[in-house]
């Protein structure tokens, strides 16, 4: 009922309870998707959003870090990393055998952005052990609380990387919380299992727009709208949420 009163180009969604698991940007009113009208970002809570907005951005002189580990569930990881390396030739790359736990800790301390293309697992039985795969083991949400990861954006392009457990106080437990605690200003995370090809195309378009000066939220909206022309099903273009500073 308040839709007609919205005059902003950008909506920040702060969900509650099970609404944390819904892609509001893909909501459809019978004629168009919500992303057709607005840039959309998310926050676990208003206090977390304030925390993200108050942190100073990391200097663009800091190199990006691209991390990739391929497996049977994500066979095109090398292609994704190669595409991004072409866009950001000064980026540091940890790919397959070089993407160890220690190398990740050492090189993720301060980056302009951090892109992680690998398999991710959400542990519903114990969300703080949700993790993403590195060459010599899994890196858990619990591990993230013991490192510094100061960066403008963390992209977790694996499956279900944005899933979290909602506690009784509407607090989220999982990889998202871990990266925000470690110092990330914002995250791109997924709600469901993603397709390698459409995800690579989506990420390349997003980073290209962001590199040219668009805000993260505007760049991601542009990427989603363009990828939707090639992959109309929301499964392909709508799995990711932009969380934190837009």
PyMOL commands that set and color helices and strands:
alter all, ss='L'
color gray80, all
select helices_A, chain A and resi 3-5+17-21+24-26+34-36+46-54+77-87+96-98+101-107+127-129+141-144+175-182+196-211+216-230+234-237
alter helices_A, ss='H'
color red, helices_A
select strands_A, chain A and resi 10-13+39-42+65-68+92-95+110-111+114-117+120-121+131-134+137-140+150-151+154-156+165-166+172-173+186-190+240-244
alter strands_A, ss='S'
color yellow, strands_A
deselect
rebuild
show_as cartoon
